[in-house]
Amino acid sequence: MELIEDQLVINYINWYDTRGKEEDTTIVFKHANNLELSEITGPFQMEGAAHASAWLTKIPVFWQKILGGSYVSGFSGGSIISRLSVGPSAFILSPEESLLSLEEGSNIKTSALLDFDLKNMLYDKAIYGEEYVSSKPILYNKNLQNKLWTVASEVSYGFIIPDSNTYVTLGYSGGHESELGYKITQDNGYLCPGPCPSIASDAYNYIWLWRVSDLLKVKQGLLNNYDVRPYQHGKFDTISNAKIRGAAYDENGLLYLSLKQGDTIEKYKRPPLFLVYKIHID
């Protein structure tokens, strides 16, 4: 969700879209200060569909004209990997100029500066080479060398840090220390409903950092949007190992994270846990 000019813009996906045909991504509450009585417009279809339909974060002014938009959107999560971005994504758009005045059923134009389909997924070329035959051995970490992105990886939030060259994507990952499997029984006896690492503790919050200047190279036609690689990635330590499910970054340099069922103070209640970080620019 993002508040844009007193209107509440909401992105969403069909979590289990088996055919991969769902294109609706967005609705708009025209009066954010009166949701009960507000007119709702949409659904709209964002170019990029499930690859693009999660966060909407404001691009710092310095980068807006250079990248060709005022907001960045993206997503990687959900079920049915063939219709998802197999790696963090970044779609540039200007909702103030289009979305807020669109007619129902209209497309929301975007520019995909970071995007990975299953045939061009995010993987470490230094380990696996420029060309590979099958994605499954990499995604399931069969050789135990994959530290970048597995079938258990997902991203919940992305934003560009002001006064920097960094695009941050935050989420969850697993299976970087142990092989993954599909609907397997983990070492703690848990039967997974889908892909998961064989060792239950081999799952954690994760961060991928990208150079915005690399996204600019995609816009200039110097790179494909699936050839960009993060300059840093790894575990993102939090006081709870619960999954990052939502986030927000404000103009004061504060990053707010919500961890799914992360609060364990009460025995039978598992509400979300909210953490706040102050980001410093060196």
C-alpha positions as CSV (number, residue, x, y, z in Angstrom):
1,M,0.0,0.0,0.0
2,E,1.2,3.5,-0.7
3,L,-0.4,6.9,0.0
4,I,-0.1,9.0,-3.2
5,E,-1.7,12.5,-3.3
6,D,-4.3,11.5,-0.6
7,Q,-5.3,8.4,-2.5
8,L,-4.5,4.9,-1.2
9,V,-2.9,2.7,-3.9
10,I,-3.0,-1.0,-3.2
11,N,-1.1,-3.7,-5.1
12,Y,-1.9,-7.4,-4.9
13,I,-1.6,-10.8,-6.6
14,N,-3.6,-14.0,-6.8
15,W,-1.2,-16.0,-4.5
16,Y,-1.8,-19.4,-6.2
17,D,-2.4,-18.6,-9.8
18,T,-1.9,-22.0,-11.4
19,R,-2.3,-20.9,-15.0
20,G,-0.3,-17.7,-14.5
21,K,-2.9,-15.7,-16.4
22,E,-3.9,-13.2,-13.7
23,E,-3.1,-9.7,-14.8
24,D,-5.1,-7.6,-12.3
25,T,-2.6,-5.9,-9.8
26,T,-3.9,-2.7,-8.5
27,I,-6.9,-0.8,-7.0
28,V,-7.2,2.8,-5.7
29,F,-9.2,4.2,-2.8
30,K,-9.8,7.7,-4.0
31,H,-10.3,9.2,-0.5
32,A,-7.7,7.7,1.9
33,N,-9.0,9.7,4.8
34,N,-12.5,8.1,4.5
35,L,-12.0,4.5,3.4
36,E,-15.5,3.5,4.4
37,L,-17.2,5.8,2.0
38,S,-14.4,6.2,-0.6
39,E,-14.9,5.4,-4.2
40,I,-12.7,2.5,-5.3
41,T,-11.3,2.5,-8.8
42,G,-9.8,-0.5,-10.6
43,P,-8.8,-3.2,-11.0
44,F,-5.9,-2.0,-13.1
45,Q,-3.2,-4.1,-14.8
46,M,0.4,-3.1,-14.1
47,E,2.8,-4.1,-16.8
48,G,4.9,-6.8,-15.3
49,A,1.9,-8.4,-13.5
50,A,3.0,-10.6,-10.6
51,H,6.6,-9.6,-11.2
52,A,5.8,-6.0,-10.2
53,S,2.8,-5.9,-7.9
54,A,4.0,-5.5,-4.4
55,W,5.8,-2.5,-2.9
56,L,5.4,1.0,-4.3
57,T,8.2,3.3,-2.9
58,K,9.1,6.8,-3.8
59,I,12.3,7.2,-5.9
60,P,14.6,10.0,-4.5
61,V,14.4,13.1,-6.5
62,F,17.9,12.9,-7.9
63,W,17.1,9.5,-9.6
64,Q,13.6,10.3,-10.8
65,K,14.4,12.0,-14.1
66,I,17.4,9.7,-14.7
67,L,15.4,6.5,-14.3
68,G,12.2,7.9,-15.9
69,G,9.7,7.7,-13.1
70,S,8.8,8.7,-9.5
71,Y,8.1,5.3,-7.9
72,V,9.7,1.8,-8.0
73,S,7.6,-1.4,-7.7
74,G,8.5,-5.0,-7.6
75,F,7.8,-8.4,-6.1
76,S,9.1,-12.0,-5.9
77,G,7.0,-14.4,-3.9
78,G,3.9,-16.5,-3.9
79,S,3.3,-19.9,-5.6
80,I,3.8,-21.1,-9.2
81,I,7.4,-20.0,-9.9
82,S,6.9,-19.9,-13.7
83,R,4.8,-16.7,-13.4
84,L,7.0,-14.9,-10.9
85,S,10.3,-13.0,-11.0
86,V,13.0,-15.5,-9.9
87,G,14.9,-12.8,-8.2
88,P,14.2,-9.3,-6.8
89,S,12.7,-6.9,-9.4
90,A,12.4,-3.2,-10.0
91,F,9.7,-1.6,-12.2
92,I,9.8,2.2,-12.7
93,L,6.5,4.1,-13.0
94,S,4.9,7.5,-12.4
95,P,1.5,6.8,-10.8
96,E,0.7,10.5,-10.3
97,E,0.7,11.1,-14.0
98,S,-1.4,8.0,-15.0
99,L,-2.7,5.7,-12.3
100,L,-4.7,8.2,-10.3
101,S,-6.7,9.2,-13.4
102,L,-6.9,5.9,-15.2
103,E,-10.2,4.3,-16.3
104,E,-11.0,0.9,-15.0
105,G,-9.3,-1.9,-16.8
106,S,-6.5,0.3,-18.1
107,N,-2.8,-0.8,-18.1
108,I,-0.3,0.9,-15.9
109,K,2.8,1.5,-17.9
110,T,6.1,0.5,-16.3
111,S,9.8,0.2,-17.3
112,A,11.4,-3.1,-16.1
113,L,14.9,-2.3,-15.0
114,L,15.4,-5.4,-12.9
115,D,13.5,-8.6,-13.6
116,F,14.2,-12.4,-13.8
117,D,12.0,-15.0,-15.4
118,L,12.6,-18.7,-14.9
119,K,14.7,-18.9,-18.1
120,N,16.8,-15.9,-17.0
121,M,16.8,-16.4,-13.3
122,L,19.1,-14.8,-10.7
123,Y,22.1,-17.0,-10.1
124,D,25.8,-16.8,-9.5
125,K,27.6,-17.0,-12.9
126,A,31.0,-17.2,-11.3
127,I,29.9,-20.6,-9.9
128,Y,27.6,-22.0,-12.5
129,G,28.9,-20.3,-15.7
130,E,27.2,-18.1,-18.2
131,E,25.0,-20.9,-19.6
132,Y,23.3,-23.7,-17.7
133,V,21.1,-26.6,-18.8
134,S,18.5,-26.7,-15.9
135,S,17.4,-24.3,-13.3
136,K,16.4,-26.9,-10.8
137,P,19.9,-28.0,-9.6
138,I,20.7,-24.4,-8.9
139,L,17.4,-23.4,-7.2
140,Y,17.5,-26.5,-5.0
141,N,21.2,-26.0,-4.3
142,K,22.3,-29.5,-5.2
143,N,26.0,-28.7,-5.1
144,L,25.7,-26.6,-1.8
145,Q,27.4,-23.6,-3.4
146,N,24.3,-21.3,-4.0
147,K,24.5,-18.3,-1.7
148,L,22.5,-16.0,-3.9
149,W,18.9,-17.2,-4.6
150,T,17.1,-20.5,-4.1
151,V,13.6,-21.8,-4.6
152,A,12.9,-20.7,-1.0
153,S,13.8,-17.1,-1.6
154,E,11.3,-14.3,-1.7
155,V,11.3,-10.5,-1.5
156,S,8.8,-8.3,0.4
157,Y,10.1,-4.8,0.0
158,G,12.4,-2.6,-2.1
159,F,13.5,1.0,-1.9
160,I,16.3,3.4,-3.0
161,I,18.2,5.0,-0.2
162,P,18.3,8.8,-0.7
163,D,21.7,10.3,-1.4
164,S,23.1,6.9,-2.4
165,N,23.6,4.6,-5.3
166,T,21.8,1.7,-3.5
167,Y,18.6,-0.1,-4.2
168,V,17.7,-2.3,-1.2
169,T,15.6,-5.4,-1.5
170,L,14.6,-7.3,1.7
171,G,13.0,-10.6,2.1
172,Y,13.5,-14.2,3.2
173,S,15.7,-17.1,1.9
174,G,16.9,-20.6,2.8
175,G,18.7,-23.6,1.8
176,H,22.1,-21.9,1.3
177,E,23.8,-24.3,3.7
178,S,21.8,-27.4,3.0
179,E,20.1,-29.0,0.0
180,L,16.4,-28.1,-0.6
181,G,13.6,-30.5,-1.5
182,Y,9.9,-30.4,-2.4
183,K,7.4,-31.5,0.2
184,I,10.1,-33.2,2.2
185,T,10.3,-34.0,5.9
186,Q,12.8,-31.7,7.5
187,D,15.3,-32.7,10.2
188,N,12.9,-31.6,12.9
189,G,10.1,-33.8,11.6
190,Y,8.1,-31.0,9.9
191,L,6.5,-32.0,6.6
192,C,6.8,-29.1,4.2
193,P,3.8,-28.1,2.0
194,G,6.2,-27.0,-0.8
195,P,9.9,-26.3,-1.4
196,C,12.0,-26.0,1.8
197,P,15.5,-26.7,3.1
198,S,16.3,-30.1,4.5
199,I,17.5,-28.5,7.7
200,A,14.7,-26.4,9.3
201,S,17.1,-23.8,10.8
202,D,18.6,-23.1,7.4
203,A,16.1,-20.3,6.7
204,Y,16.5,-16.6,7.6
205,N,15.7,-13.1,6.6
206,Y,17.9,-12.0,3.7
207,I,19.0,-8.8,1.9
208,W,20.2,-8.0,-1.6
209,L,21.8,-4.7,-2.4
210,W,22.0,-3.3,-6.0
211,R,23.6,-0.3,-7.7
212,V,21.1,2.1,-9.1
213,S,23.7,3.0,-11.7
214,D,23.3,-0.6,-13.0
215,L,19.6,-0.1,-13.3
216,L,20.4,3.0,-15.4
217,K,22.5,0.9,-17.7
218,V,19.5,-1.3,-18.3
219,K,17.4,1.8,-19.2
220,Q,20.2,2.9,-21.6
221,G,20.2,-0.5,-23.3
222,L,23.7,-1.4,-22.0
223,L,22.5,-4.4,-19.9
224,N,19.6,-6.8,-19.9
225,N,17.3,-6.5,-16.9
226,Y,18.2,-10.1,-16.0
227,D,22.0,-9.6,-16.2
228,V,22.2,-7.2,-13.3
229,R,23.7,-8.7,-10.1
230,P,23.7,-7.4,-6.5
231,Y,26.9,-6.0,-5.2
232,Q,26.2,-7.5,-1.8
233,H,23.8,-10.1,-0.4
234,G,23.5,-12.2,2.7
235,K,21.6,-12.9,5.9
236,F,19.8,-10.0,7.5
237,D,19.9,-10.6,11.2
238,T,16.8,-9.7,13.3
239,I,15.9,-10.4,16.9
240,S,13.4,-12.9,15.6
241,N,13.8,-15.3,12.7
242,A,10.2,-14.8,11.7
243,K,9.7,-13.8,8.0
244,I,9.8,-10.2,6.9
245,R,6.3,-9.7,5.4
246,G,6.1,-5.9,5.1
247,A,8.2,-2.7,5.4
248,A,8.1,1.0,5.0
249,Y,10.9,3.6,4.6
250,D,10.3,7.2,5.6
251,E,12.0,10.6,4.9
252,N,13.7,10.5,8.3
253,G,15.8,7.5,7.3
254,L,13.8,5.1,9.4
255,L,13.1,1.6,8.0
256,Y,10.1,-0.2,9.6
257,L,9.8,-4.0,9.3
258,S,7.0,-6.3,10.1
259,L,7.8,-9.9,10.9
260,K,5.0,-12.4,10.5
261,Q,4.0,-14.0,13.8
262,G,7.2,-12.7,15.3
263,D,6.0,-11.6,18.7
264,T,6.2,-14.5,21.1
265,I,5.6,-12.7,24.5
266,E,2.2,-14.3,25.0
267,K,1.9,-18.1,25.0
268,Y,-1.0,-18.5,22.6
269,K,-0.8,-15.3,20.6
270,R,1.5,-14.8,17.6
271,P,1.0,-11.2,16.4
272,P,3.4,-9.5,14.1
273,L,6.6,-8.0,15.5
274,F,7.6,-4.5,14.3
275,L,11.2,-3.4,14.2
276,V,12.6,0.0,13.4
277,Y,16.1,0.7,12.0
278,K,17.9,3.9,11.4
279,I,19.8,4.0,8.2
280,H,23.1,5.9,8.1
281,I,24.8,7.0,4.9
282,D,28.6,6.8,5.1
